[in-house]
């Protein structure tokens, strides 16, 4: 599966989504993806200024996801959110599947422009506990998108047997002073002080931002399986078209389904 990356940390000019050169570069890559049948755009914009951990600074809520728009850093991330919305609309126009990934507590999907784009795309959402794929913290993700295998990915996660704390338990843990022990082998993502102040553990938060290799392998497998399925369907329809000219009776659903099994 051919891939191209767009990461601001790799190139602050050509891969900066807020610069003209960066936006042109992103659009060129997206157009290249659109040339492939059922191409995929995976977006993981910075989440640190959209989650509850930094809420004392950004003041974002689901009702007011724009937060303190006058704060320079909040305004910066709001601009990135607008870029995400524009990227989704571009994916729709180009016929490219997309996935938008955020932590479950992020309010980025509630940002007006992003919410409008997701609605326009008729995107579906699933929740994935990354620790089931070997991550060092629980960190449930929410994936919004049009990738045709999202439900299958959710089913894979559900079939991985492990003990999982309920969402109500997590909510209760976050409301009490002390450490927030996210169910997982090693990570504590934040500490809540006696006055309710939240301090993120930088090293653990940085570690939790990476996808486990197992998760990446499953996503790649599901997308490749989808592409192979499409290729088989196209081959079957071509055979039916050729044979159907001489044998119209073969233009039946049962014959197409039989070919798909064979292919």
C-alpha positions in Angstrom: 0.0 0.0 0.0 1.6 3.3 -1.2 1.8 6.0 1.5 2.7 9.6 1.9 3.1 11.6 5.1 2.5 15.2 6.1 4.1 16.1 9.4 4.9 19.6 10.6 7.7 18.3 12.8 9.4 16.9 9.7 9.4 20.1 7.7 8.3 23.4 9.2 7.8 25.0 5.8 6.6 22.4 3.2 4.6 20.4 5.8 3.2 23.3 7.8 -0.6 23.2 7.3 -0.8 26.9 8.2 1.6 28.1 5.5 0.8 28.6 1.8 3.6 26.3 0.7 2.5 23.6 3.2 -1.1 23.8 2.1 -0.1 23.5 -1.5 2.1 20.5 -0.7 -0.8 18.9 1.3 -3.2 19.4 -1.6 -0.8 17.9 -4.1 -0.4 14.8 -1.9 -4.1 14.5 -1.5 -4.6 14.7 -5.2 -2.1 12.0 -5.7 -4.0 9.8 -3.2 -7.2 10.5 -5.2 -5.7 8.9 -8.3 -5.7 5.6 -6.4 -9.0 3.8 -6.2 -10.4 4.1 -2.6 -7.4 6.2 -1.4 -7.3 7.1 2.3 -6.3 10.2 4.2 -5.6 9.6 7.9 -5.6 12.8 10.1 -4.2 13.0 13.6 -4.1 16.8 14.4 -2.5 17.9 17.7 -4.9 17.1 20.6 -3.2 18.6 23.6 -5.2 21.9 23.4 -8.6 20.1 22.9 -8.8 17.7 25.8 -9.7 18.2 29.5 -6.1 18.1 30.7 -5.4 21.6 29.5 -9.0 22.9 30.0 -7.9 25.4 32.6 -6.0 27.3 29.8 -8.2 26.8 26.7 -11.6 26.8 28.5 -13.1 24.6 25.7 -16.3 22.7 26.3 -18.6 20.8 24.0 -21.0 23.8 24.0 -18.1 26.2 23.4 -15.4 24.2 21.6 -13.7 27.4 20.3 -12.7 28.2 23.9 -10.7 31.3 24.7 -10.4 32.4 21.1 -8.3 35.5 22.2 -5.6 33.3 23.7 -2.7 33.0 21.1 -2.3 29.2 21.5 -6.0 28.6 21.4 -6.4 30.7 18.3 -3.5 28.8 16.7 -5.2 25.4 17.3 -8.5 26.8 16.1 -6.8 27.7 12.8 -5.6 24.1 12.6 -9.1 22.9 13.2 -10.3 25.0 10.3 -7.6 23.4 8.1 -8.9 20.0 9.2 -12.4 20.9 8.2 -11.2 22.1 4.8 -9.2 18.9 4.4 -12.3 16.8 5.1 -14.3 18.8 2.5 -11.5 18.4 0.0 -11.5 14.6 0.6 -15.2 14.6 -0.1 -14.7 16.5 -3.4 -11.9 14.2 -4.5 -13.6 11.0 -3.5 -10.9 10.1 -0.9 -11.8 8.2 2.3 -10.7 9.9 5.5 -10.2 9.1 9.2 -9.9 11.8 11.8 -8.3 10.6 15.0 -8.6 12.2 18.5 -8.7 11.2 22.1 -12.2 10.4 23.3 -12.3 13.5 25.5 -11.3 15.9 22.6 -13.8 18.5 21.6 -12.2 19.1 18.2 -15.0 17.2 16.5 -17.5 19.7 18.1 -15.7 22.7 16.6 -18.3 24.2 14.2 -16.4 23.9 11.0 -15.2 20.4 11.7 -18.7 19.3 12.9 -20.2 20.7 9.6 -17.6 18.9 7.5 -18.2 15.5 9.3 -21.9 15.9 8.8 -21.5 16.7 5.2 -19.3 13.6 4.8 -21.9 11.4 6.6 -18.9 10.2 8.7 -19.4 7.5 11.3 -17.5 7.2 14.5 -16.0 4.4 16.6 -14.2 4.2 19.9 -10.9 2.2 20.1 -9.1 1.4 23.4 -5.5 1.6 22.1 -4.2 -0.5 25.0 -6.0 -3.5 23.4 -3.4 -3.2 20.7 -0.4 -3.0 23.0 -0.4 0.7 24.0 1.1 1.6 27.4 -2.1 3.5 28.5 -5.8 3.0 28.1 -6.2 6.2 26.1 -9.4 5.5 24.2 -9.5 7.1 20.7 -12.5 8.2 18.8 -12.2 7.8 15.0 -14.5 9.7 12.7 -14.4 9.0 9.0 -15.7 7.3 5.8 -13.2 4.4 5.7 -15.5 1.4 4.8 -13.7 -0.9 7.3 -14.2 1.2 10.5 -16.9 -1.1 11.8 -14.6 -4.1 11.2 -11.8 -2.3 13.2 -14.2 -1.8 16.1 -15.1 -5.5 15.9 -11.4 -6.5 16.1 -11.0 -4.4 19.2 -14.0 -5.9 20.9 -12.7 -9.4 20.2 -9.4 -8.8 21.9 -10.0 -10.1 25.4 -8.8 -8.0 28.3 -10.2 -6.3 31.4 -11.5 -2.8 30.7 -12.7 -0.2 33.1 -16.1 1.3 32.4 -16.3 4.9 31.3 -18.2 5.8 34.5 -15.2 4.5 36.5 -12.9 6.7 34.5 -15.1 9.7 35.0 -15.2 9.1 38.8 -11.4 8.7 39.0 -10.9 12.0 37.2 -13.0 13.9 39.7 -11.0 12.9 42.8 -7.6 14.4 43.8 -4.6 12.1 43.4 -3.2 10.2 40.4 -5.4 9.2 37.5 -4.4 5.6 36.9 -5.5 4.9 33.3 -6.1 1.1 32.9 -3.0 0.0 31.2 0.4 -1.5 32.0 2.6 1.5 32.8 1.2 4.9 32.1 -0.1 7.6 34.4 -1.1 10.5 32.1 -1.9 13.2 34.6 -2.1 14.1 38.3 -5.0 16.0 39.9 -4.1 18.2 42.8 -6.1 18.8 45.9 -7.5 22.0 44.4 -8.5 20.2 41.2 -5.6 21.5 39.1 -4.5 19.0 36.4 -0.8 18.4 35.6 0.1 16.2 32.6 3.0 13.8 32.8 4.9 14.8 29.7 6.8 11.6 29.1 3.8 9.4 29.4 1.6 11.7 27.4 4.3 11.8 24.6 4.5 8.0 24.7 0.7 7.7 24.5 0.6 9.8 21.3 2.2 7.0 19.2 0.1 4.3 17.6 1.2 0.7 18.6 2.6 -1.3 15.7 -0.1 -3.9 16.1 -2.8 -1.2 15.6 -1.1 0.1 12.4 -0.8 -3.5 11.1 -4.5 -4.1 11.6 -5.5 -0.8 9.9 -3.2 -1.6 6.9 -4.6 -5.2 6.7 -8.2 -4.0 6.7 -7.6 -1.4 4.0 -5.7 -3.8 1.8 -8.4 -6.4 2.2 -10.9 -3.8 1.1 -8.9 -2.9 -2.0 -8.6 -6.6 -2.9 -12.3 -7.0 -2.5 -12.9 -4.1 -4.9 -10.5 -5.6 -7.4 -12.3 -9.0 -7.2 -15.7 -7.3 -7.8 -14.4 -5.3 -10.8 -12.9 -8.6 -12.3 -16.2 -10.4 -11.7 -18.2 -7.7 -13.4 -15.8 -7.7 -16.4 -16.2 -11.4 -16.8 -20.0 -11.1 -16.6 -19.9 -8.3 -19.2 -17.8 -10.4 -21.6 -19.7 -13.7 -21.2 -23.1 -11.9 -21.0 -22.8 -10.8 -24.6 -23.2 -14.4 -25.7 -25.0 -15.9 -22.7 -27.5 -13.3 -21.3 -28.6 -15.8 -18.7 -25.3 -15.4 -16.9 -26.1 -11.8 -16.0 -27.5 -13.0 -12.7 -26.6 -12.2 -9.2 -25.9 -15.8 -8.3 -23.3 -16.0 -11.1 -21.6 -12.8 -9.9 -21.5 -14.1 -6.3 -20.1 -17.4 -7.5 -17.3 -15.6 -9.4 -16.4 -13.5 -6.3 -16.0 -16.7 -4.3 -13.8 -18.1 -7.0 -11.7 -14.9 -7.4 
